[in-house]
């Protein structure tokens, strides 16, 4: 394990994090009301497939995620709502699923920014802050699964120090890197 020697079950809850422009607020079930309209845009599913969750589906998903761990305790779930620091307005979310493997701890990362807020660097800034916090907690490796045509997410992954691998998961390319890479 990493420098802090935390096992998955020992991980702290997701704390509030801040950058110059953004606040990452730990996920709560009541975030569903403000996030549902942002996530309802079908364009967000261009690369991930599926359809937007209804408000009730999003509440149920957030309730599962906000508990902070998988039912079997093997994974730690860390989820944040991304807000503009200046206005407090929600623009998206970032998440990390932490597990222990043969080579130590790994965090599977994901990010989503509402379509109307894309192109401003919010995903990279939020994911970068999340990755910094994860490194401080002793994570050895970072990973993400990205659709092979999703240039914006590939740009974020590169900025985090991740590189594409030959492995695919559900039609997406696995990106991996040590937690020391990137910003």
MOGIZI-V334635 format. One record per residue. N is the residue number from 1. RES is the residue in three letters. PHI is phi in whole degrees, -180 to 180 (NA if undefined). OMEGA is omega as a letter, one per 30 degrees, with the letter a starting at -180 (none if undefined). D_CENTER is the distance of its C-alpha to the mean C-alpha in Angstrom with 1 decimal. Layout:
N,RES,PHI,OMEGA,D_CENTER ; N,RES,PHI,OMEGA,D_CENTER
This chain:
1,UNK,NA,a,21.2 ; 2,UNK,-77,a,20.1 ; 3,UNK,-58,a,22.1 ; 4,UNK,-89,l,21.3 ; 5,UNK,52,l,22.1 ; 6,UNK,-84,l,19.7 ; 7,UNK,-81,a,19.7 ; 8,UNK,-54,a,16.9 ; 9,UNK,-69,a,19.0 ; 10,UNK,-94,a,19.6 ; 11,UNK,-65,l,16.2 ; 12,UNK,-71,l,16.2 ; 13,UNK,-65,l,14.5 ; 14,UNK,-62,l,11.5 ; 15,UNK,-88,l,13.8 ; 16,UNK,-68,l,14.0 ; 17,UNK,-126,a,13.1 ; 18,UNK,-137,l,15.0 ; 19,UNK,-119,l,15.6 ; 20,UNK,-62,a,18.8 ; 21,UNK,-110,a,17.6 ; 22,UNK,-130,l,14.6 ; 23,UNK,-117,l,14.0 ; 24,UNK,-106,a,10.7 ; 25,UNK,-104,l,12.3 ; 26,UNK,-55,a,11.6 ; 27,UNK,-63,l,11.4 ; 28,UNK,-130,l,14.9 ; 29,UNK,-60,a,16.7 ; 30,UNK,-69,l,18.6 ; 31,UNK,-67,a,15.7 ; 32,UNK,-57,a,16.4 ; 33,UNK,-59,a,19.5 ; 34,UNK,-83,a,18.2 ; 35,UNK,-83,a,15.0 ; 36,UNK,-53,l,17.2 ; 37,UNK,-64,l,19.2 ; 38,UNK,-68,a,16.4 ; 39,UNK,-89,a,14.8 ; 40,UNK,-76,a,18.4 ; 41,UNK,-71,a,18.8 ; 42,UNK,-59,l,19.6 ; 43,UNK,-62,l,18.7 ; 44,UNK,-66,a,15.0 ; 45,UNK,-99,l,16.0 ; 46,UNK,-56,a,18.0 ; 47,UNK,-102,a,15.9 ; 48,UNK,-104,a,14.3 ; 49,UNK,78,l,17.5 ; 50,UNK,75,a,18.4 ; 51,UNK,-141,l,19.0 ; 52,UNK,-64,l,17.6 ; 53,UNK,-71,l,17.7 ; 54,UNK,-71,l,20.6 ; 55,UNK,-59,l,20.4 ; 56,UNK,-64,l,21.6 ; 57,UNK,-64,l,19.1 ; 58,UNK,-67,l,16.2 ; 59,UNK,-59,l,17.8 ; 60,UNK,-63,l,18.2 ; 61,UNK,-63,l,14.6 ; 62,UNK,-63,l,13.5 ; 63,UNK,-62,l,16.5 ; 64,UNK,-65,a,15.3 ; 65,UNK,-70,a,11.8 ; 66,UNK,-66,l,13.3 ; 67,UNK,-67,l,15.7 ; 68,UNK,92,l,13.3 ; 69,UNK,-158,l,14.4 ; 70,UNK,-68,a,15.6 ; 71,UNK,-55,a,19.2 ; 72,UNK,-87,l,20.6 ; 73,UNK,78,a,18.9 ; 74,UNK,-78,a,17.8 ; 75,UNK,-127,l,14.0 ; 76,UNK,-100,a,12.4 ; 77,UNK,-107,a,9.6 ; 78,UNK,-119,a,7.8 ; 79,UNK,-132,l,6.6 ; 80,UNK,-134,l,7.6 ; 81,UNK,-92,l,9.6 ; 82,UNK,-94,l,10.2 ; 83,UNK,-124,l,14.0 ; 84,UNK,-72,a,16.7 ; 85,UNK,-60,a,18.5 ; 86,UNK,-65,a,21.8 ; 87,UNK,-113,a,21.8 ; 88,UNK,80,a,19.2 ; 89,UNK,-70,l,18.3 ; 90,UNK,-72,l,14.9 ; 91,UNK,-124,a,13.4 ; 92,UNK,168,a,10.0 ; 93,UNK,-151,l,6.7 ; 94,UNK,-134,a,3.2 ; 95,UNK,-151,l,2.4 ; 96,UNK,-137,l,4.7 ; 97,UNK,-109,a,7.9 ; 98,UNK,-100,l,10.7 ; 99,UNK,-144,l,14.1 ; 100,UNK,-106,l,17.4 ; 101,UNK,-128,l,19.2 ; 102,UNK,-62,a,22.4 ; 103,UNK,-104,l,21.2 ; 104,UNK,107,a,19.4 ; 105,UNK,-80,l,15.9 ; 106,UNK,-136,l,13.0 ; 107,UNK,-116,l,9.2 ; 108,UNK,-86,a,7.6 ; 109,UNK,-102,l,4.4 ; 110,UNK,-150,l,3.4 ; 111,UNK,-149,l,4.4 ; 112,UNK,-148,l,7.7 ; 113,UNK,-121,a,10.6 ; 114,UNK,-55,a,13.9 ; 115,UNK,-52,a,16.6 ; 116,UNK,-68,l,18.9 ; 117,UNK,-108,a,16.7 ; 118,UNK,-73,l,15.7 ; 119,UNK,88,a,17.6 ; 120,UNK,-112,a,17.5 ; 121,UNK,90,a,14.9 ; 122,UNK,-64,a,12.5 ; 123,UNK,-63,l,9.4 ; 124,UNK,-64,a,10.8 ; 125,UNK,-67,a,11.7 ; 126,UNK,-67,l,8.7 ; 127,UNK,-64,l,6.6 ; 128,UNK,-64,l,10.1 ; 129,UNK,-67,l,10.6 ; 130,UNK,-60,a,7.7 ; 131,UNK,-62,l,9.1 ; 132,UNK,-60,a,12.5 ; 133,UNK,-63,l,12.1 ; 134,UNK,-61,l,11.1 ; 135,UNK,-60,l,14.2 ; 136,UNK,-63,l,16.3 ; 137,UNK,-88,l,15.7 ; 138,UNK,99,l,17.1 ; 139,UNK,-62,l,14.4 ; 140,UNK,-88,a,16.5 ; 141,UNK,-141,l,14.2 ; 142,UNK,-119,l,10.9 ; 143,UNK,-147,l,10.3 ; 144,UNK,-155,l,8.9 ; 145,UNK,-110,a,11.0 ; 146,UNK,-133,l,12.2 ; 147,UNK,-58,a,15.3 ; 148,UNK,-64,l,18.2 ; 149,UNK,-107,a,19.1 ; 150,UNK,-91,a,15.9 ; 151,UNK,-59,a,17.1 ; 152,UNK,-62,l,14.7 ; 153,UNK,-69,l,11.6 ; 154,UNK,-65,l,14.0 ; 155,UNK,-62,l,14.9 ; 156,UNK,-61,a,11.5 ; 157,UNK,-59,l,11.4 ; 158,UNK,-61,l,14.9 ; 159,UNK,-63,l,14.4 ; 160,UNK,-83,a,12.1 ; 161,UNK,88,l,15.1 ; 162,UNK,-90,l,14.1 ; 163,UNK,-134,a,16.9 ; 164,UNK,-69,l,17.5 ; 165,UNK,-116,l,19.3 ; 166,UNK,-72,a,21.9 ; 167,UNK,-72,l,19.9 ; 168,UNK,-121,l,18.7 ; 169,UNK,-133,l,16.8 ; 170,UNK,58,l,17.8 ; 171,UNK,83,l,18.9 ; 172,UNK,-106,l,15.9 ; 173,UNK,-84,l,16.3 ; 174,UNK,-80,l,14.6 ; 175,UNK,-113,a,13.7 ; 176,UNK,-134,l,14.3 ; 177,UNK,-169,l,15.2 ; 178,UNK,-76,a,16.4 ; 179,UNK,-71,l,14.6 ; 180,UNK,-82,a,17.5 ; 181,UNK,-82,l,16.8 ; 182,UNK,77,a,15.7 ; 183,UNK,-70,none,16.0
